[in-house]
Amino acid sequence: MMVKKGHVDVHKVHYEPPGGDAGGIEVLSLDQLRQRMQNQTSTGQAQRLDFHQLLTVEHGMLRHMVDFTDYTATPGAWLWVRPGQVQQFRDLTTGSGWLVLFQPGVMDPATSDQARLDDPFGRVQWDLAGDDVTSMEEALHHLVHEYTATGPLGASLRSRILTHLLAVVMLRLTHQAAPVGSPAFVQNETFLRFRSAVEERFARTRHVSDYARMLGYSPRTLTRATTSAAGMGAKEFIDRRVVLEARRLLVHGGDPVNRVATRLGFDDASNFVKYFTERAGVTPSAFRHQFRGG
């Protein structure tokens, strides 16, 4: 189940295993989520998750905010919210479907890599069509069925079954059917190492040269690899990650702007304000006011 704690504007949502050991995986319908949230004063408020959340719509339509972008999901659509992202349910009465929640580390490293679980700029929405819709429906319904049917089994066996079926769902979602002759999606090793380093150190350094020196590449090599894999240069990739985290911190807690600046590695708050404003098009204080006012 989901447990809400913390700030009145953005709730920190921690994962708490449901009754019975499902190995860090939970499956519930949107109807069940509505019932769970009926008596909670935080219903409709923004949340910051520490687990993965897949949402799919079978009937009707849902609007959902993820990291300050609004998405509209209709039948056949899937939304993936990753740990650390900010989300907000707009109106849960306008559609029906399913949620799949799972903790980081549930899947083995090879599957996690193939499904790109650690991508901080990973795709949020998939609007499926044709055979992809059928394949995902079958994979999801198998997981839904086994989530209930494996209840009487031992925890270890149940966890292995559900983890296997979750892997099928994630791999089918992230590797949809492509026309014959379409190029396969490949993320090069250089970019993967750079992405991991940025995720670990973006609050310490924003300089491409620092990452190049640490990883043993030239700045030009990192830029080429990042442009090929992410469609942007290495410096822009770093800056986008810093600005994204700044947005999350600004709306998640009550820290003043200078404290947010310190947490992101800025020695001077005025430098942070200038940096954020140039890249976000609005000052940190104005962004916080716009989100909370909205």
TAJO-V144948 format. One record per backbone hydrogen bond with DSSP energy under -1.0 kcal/mol. NH is the residue of the N-H (numbers start at 0). CO is the residue of the C=O. E is the energy in kcal/mol with one decimal. If there is no record, write none. Layout:
nh co e
NH CO E
NH CO E
This chain:
nh co e
2 13 -1.7
4 11 -2.0
10 45 -2.8
11 4 -2.3
12 47 -2.9
13 2 -1.9
15 0 -2.0
25 100 -2.7
27 98 -2.2
29 96 -2.0
32 28 -2.0
33 29 -2.5
34 30 -2.2
35 31 -2.2
36 32 -2.0
39 36 -1.6
42 39 -1.6
44 41 -2.7
46 86 -3.1
47 10 -3.3
48 84 -1.5
49 12 -1.2
51 101 -2.7
52 80 -2.7
53 99 -3.0
54 78 -2.6
55 97 -2.3
56 76 -1.4
57 95 -3.0
58 95 -1.8
60 93 -2.2
61 72 -2.4
63 70 -2.7
64 87 -2.3
65 68 -2.6
66 85 -3.8
68 65 -1.2
70 63 -2.9
72 61 -3.3
75 56 -1.6
76 73 -2.4
77 125 -2.5
78 54 -2.9
79 123 -2.4
80 52 -3.0
83 48 -3.4
84 81 -2.1
86 46 -3.1
87 64 -1.8
89 62 -1.6
95 58 -2.5
97 55 -1.9
98 27 -3.1
99 53 -2.4
100 25 -3.0
101 51 -1.9
102 23 -2.0
105 102 -1.5
111 107 -2.7
112 108 -2.3
113 109 -2.3
114 110 -2.5
116 111 -2.4
118 115 -1.2
121 118 -1.7
125 77 -2.5
127 75 -1.7
131 128 -1.4
133 129 -1.2
134 130 -2.7
135 131 -2.3
136 132 -2.3
137 133 -2.4
138 134 -2.3
139 135 -2.7
140 136 -2.7
141 137 -1.9
142 138 -1.8
143 139 -2.9
144 140 -2.5
145 141 -2.4
146 142 -2.0
147 143 -1.1
148 144 -2.8
149 145 -2.3
150 147 -1.5
152 149 -1.4
157 153 -2.7
158 154 -2.5
159 155 -2.0
160 156 -2.2
161 157 -2.6
162 158 -2.6
163 159 -2.0
164 160 -2.2
165 161 -2.6
166 162 -2.2
167 163 -1.7
168 164 -2.0
169 165 -2.7
170 166 -2.7
171 167 -2.5
172 168 -2.1
173 169 -2.2
174 170 -1.2
181 178 -2.3
191 187 -2.2
192 188 -2.3
193 189 -2.1
194 190 -3.4
195 191 -2.1
196 192 -2.1
197 193 -2.7
198 194 -2.2
199 195 -1.6
200 196 -2.1
201 197 -2.0
203 200 -2.5
204 200 -2.2
210 206 -1.3
211 207 -2.6
212 208 -2.3
213 209 -2.1
214 210 -2.4
215 211 -1.4
216 211 -2.1
221 217 -2.0
222 218 -2.2
223 219 -2.4
224 220 -2.5
225 221 -2.5
226 222 -2.4
227 223 -2.2
228 224 -2.0
229 225 -3.2
230 226 -1.2
236 232 -2.2
237 233 -2.1
238 234 -2.6
239 235 -2.8
240 236 -1.8
241 237 -2.2
242 238 -2.6
243 239 -2.4
244 240 -2.1
245 241 -2.3
246 242 -2.5
247 243 -2.1
248 244 -2.6
249 245 -2.5
250 246 -1.6
251 247 -1.7
252 248 -1.5
259 255 -2.0
260 256 -2.6
261 257 -1.8
262 258 -2.3
263 259 -1.4
264 261 -1.7
265 260 -2.7
271 267 -1.5
272 268 -2.6
273 269 -2.2
274 270 -2.6
275 271 -3.1
276 272 -2.5
277 273 -2.3
278 274 -1.3
279 275 -3.0
280 276 -1.9
286 282 -2.6
287 283 -2.4
288 284 -2.3
289 285 -2.7
290 286 -2.3
291 287 -2.3
292 288 -2.8
293 289 -1.8
